[in-house]
Amino acid sequence: MEEWTAIVIQLFTGLSLGMLYVLLALGLSIVFGLLTVVNFAHGAMFMWGAYAGVSTLAITGNFWLALIAAPLVMGLYGLVVEKFLIRPLYGRDINYPLLLTFGLQFIMIEIVRIFWGTSDYPFAAPELLSQPVNVLDVFFFPSYRLFVIVLTVVICFLLWLFLERTNLGLIIRAGTRDPLMVRALGIDMSRIWWVVFGIGSALAGLAGILAAPIRSVFPEMGVAMLVECFVVVVVGGMGSLKGAILAGIIMGEASALTTLFYPQMADIVIFLVMAVVLLIRPSGLFGKAGLLE
């Protein structure tokens, strides 16, 4: 019985980790799906989201304000980056924005080192979410991790509503299929790209603040997460939001269960899963699909 309880606890732990992957991968996928830009600064935006939360918490002492501030700050930052750095590169070789965001990542890391130093910053969950929850009188599970799971599900639902039920969402989906047709209808695609990049950056910031109480907050925290996020996106299929969600959950569970049964393999299991998936489906689980398809 104790072994089964440990497995169930680890499944919940994997789901909470998977939800962080989902948020990051959604932001990366929605940007690639419309802009065909591989944003190598996405991990640094994740890290900046955590530091935005740390700073807001230090100033206000309120976790909930920090939770709002992190995606808001990173969303605004994404709008600035898209307009002044990435937009001038549209129409050029696809490697140009890739190299730009690759360099931007290191600039963002150095800025944090200069102003916040290299030490880890503690970030505790709020008192409301600090106590474990009794799940069906079978086991106790950290309430904060349950909060991460529930909030991510809500965010995914709201993103689906936005893409499926709003005019802007329909334009975004149409733009992933035929941007020339959308332009022919008189729609300014540059504004759509601007909004989408902001949304992707906000999702990275939200993932950062949510990860802060689970992982340490330090300048390089986004580097490893970026690699893991790219694995999730590749497994799910580049540009597919449904693939990002499914792959994020699969990778989170694979990592958690491997940590329980074969801890020496925990650091490489997601790469093994990626290799197997790509051998079977080279384009990923939902490769070449449109947004949310």
JOJO-V243522 format. One record per residue. SS is DSSP state (~ for helix, > for strand, _ for the rest). PSI is psi in whole degrees, -180 to 180 (999 if undefined). D_FIRST is the distance of its C-alpha to the first C-alpha in Angstrom with 1 decimal. Layout:
ss = <SS,SS>
psi = <PSI,PSI>
d_first = <D_FIRST,D_FIRST>
This chain:
ss = <_,~,~,~,~,~,~,~,~,~,~,~,~,~,~,~,~,~,~,~,~,~,~,~,~,~,~,~,~,~,~,~,~,~,~,_,_,_,_,_,_,~,~,~,~,~,~,~,~,~,~,~,~,~,~,~,~,~,~,~,_,_,~,~,~,~,~,~,~,~,~,~,~,~,~,~,~,~,~,~,~,~,~,~,~,~,~,~,~,_,_,_,_,~,~,~,~,~,~,~,~,~,~,~,~,~,~,~,~,~,~,~,~,~,~,~,_,_,_,_,>,_,_,_,_,_,~,~,~,_,_,>,>,>,>,_,_,_,>,>,>,>,~,~,~,~,~,~,~,~,~,~,~,~,~,~,~,~,~,~,~,~,~,~,~,_,~,~,~,~,~,~,~,~,~,~,~,_,~,~,~,~,~,~,_,_,_,_,~,~,~,~,~,~,~,~,~,~,~,~,~,~,~,~,~,~,~,~,~,~,~,~,_,_,_,_,>,_,_,_,~,~,~,~,~,~,~,~,~,~,~,~,~,~,~,~,_,_,_,_,~,~,~,~,~,~,~,~,~,~,~,~,~,~,~,~,~,~,~,~,~,_,~,~,~,_,_,_,~,~,~,~,~,~,~,~,~,~,~,~,_,_,_,_,_,_,_,_,_,_,_,_,_>
psi = <-42,-35,-42,-38,-42,-38,-44,-43,-42,-32,-42,-40,-43,-36,-40,-39,-42,-34,-34,-42,-42,-48,-46,-45,-34,-46,-42,-40,-40,-34,-46,-38,-35,-44,-13,38,124,107,96,-10,3,-40,-38,-33,-37,-47,-44,-34,-41,-43,-33,-39,-43,-45,-43,-41,-39,-35,-44,-25,13,114,-38,-35,-38,-38,-33,-40,-40,-55,-31,-48,-44,-31,-45,-40,-42,-38,-41,-45,-45,-45,-43,-20,-45,-38,-40,-13,-4,140,-9,-174,140,-21,-20,-55,-31,-48,-37,-49,-30,-45,-37,-35,-46,-33,-44,-39,-43,-36,-43,-41,-37,-46,-28,-10,-174,-3,154,144,127,145,99,148,152,157,-36,-29,21,-16,144,155,137,113,106,29,24,-43,164,141,141,126,-30,-40,-37,-38,-42,-43,-50,-45,-41,-39,-43,-44,-43,-41,-43,-38,-40,-45,-43,-45,-30,-26,2,154,-42,-40,-41,-38,-42,-46,-41,-37,-27,-24,-49,81,-30,-39,-41,-42,-38,-23,3,15,132,100,-25,-35,-37,-45,-40,-48,-44,-41,-37,-41,-45,-41,-39,-40,-38,-43,-40,-43,-38,-47,-35,-32,-19,-46,-14,-43,158,149,111,162,-34,11,-24,-14,-54,-38,-34,-43,-46,-38,-42,-38,-45,-46,-42,-42,-42,-28,121,124,-3,119,-39,-40,-38,-41,-50,-45,-38,-44,-44,-45,-39,-44,-41,-43,-43,-46,-36,-37,-35,-46,-38,72,-27,-16,-1,-34,-16,-4,-38,-30,-33,-43,-43,-44,-43,-46,-44,-26,-36,-45,93,-25,6,175,-42,39,146,14,157,179,134,32,999>
d_first = <0.0,3.8,5.4,5.2,6.2,8.7,9.9,10.7,12.4,14.2,15.3,16.8,18.4,19.8,21.2,23.0,24.4,25.4,27.2,29.4,30.2,31.1,33.5,35.2,35.4,36.8,39.6,40.4,40.4,42.5,45.1,45.2,45.3,48.4,50.1,49.0,48.7,46.0,45.4,44.6,44.9,41.8,39.6,42.3,42.3,38.6,39.4,42.3,40.2,38.0,41.2,42.8,39.8,40.1,43.8,43.6,41.0,43.4,46.3,44.9,41.8,40.2,37.1,37.8,41.3,40.0,37.7,40.8,43.1,41.2,41.3,44.8,46.2,44.8,46.0,49.5,49.4,48.5,51.5,53.8,52.5,52.9,56.4,57.9,56.2,54.7,57.1,60.1,58.3,57.7,59.7,59.7,57.7,53.9,53.5,55.5,52.8,50.2,52.1,52.9,49.3,48.4,51.0,50.2,46.7,48.1,50.6,47.9,45.9,49.2,50.0,46.7,47.4,50.9,50.0,46.6,46.5,43.8,41.5,38.0,38.1,35.4,34.2,31.9,30.3,32.2,31.2,30.2,27.5,26.6,23.9,20.2,19.3,16.7,15.2,14.5,13.3,9.9,11.1,14.6,16.6,20.2,22.6,25.1,23.1,22.6,26.3,27.0,25.1,27.0,30.3,30.3,29.6,32.6,34.7,34.1,35.1,38.2,39.1,38.9,41.1,43.5,43.9,44.1,45.9,48.3,51.6,50.8,47.5,49.3,51.9,49.2,47.7,51.2,52.0,49.2,50.9,54.6,55.7,59.3,59.2,57.8,60.6,63.1,62.1,63.2,59.9,59.8,56.9,57.2,56.0,53.1,52.1,52.6,50.2,47.5,47.6,47.2,44.2,42.6,43.4,42.0,38.7,38.6,39.5,36.8,34.1,35.6,35.4,31.8,30.8,32.7,30.0,27.4,29.8,32.8,36.1,38.6,41.5,39.8,36.5,37.7,38.6,35.2,34.1,37.2,36.3,32.8,34.4,37.0,34.3,32.7,36.1,37.1,34.0,34.4,38.1,40.8,41.9,39.2,37.3,34.9,34.3,33.8,31.1,29.2,29.6,28.6,25.2,24.7,25.8,23.6,20.4,21.7,22.4,19.1,16.9,19.5,19.3,15.6,16.1,19.9,21.3,24.7,25.1,24.1,27.8,29.1,26.4,28.2,31.5,30.0,28.8,32.3,34.0,32.2,32.9,36.5,37.0,36.1,37.6,40.1,40.7,37.0,34.8,37.4,40.4,43.8,42.6,44.1,42.3,39.4,40.0>
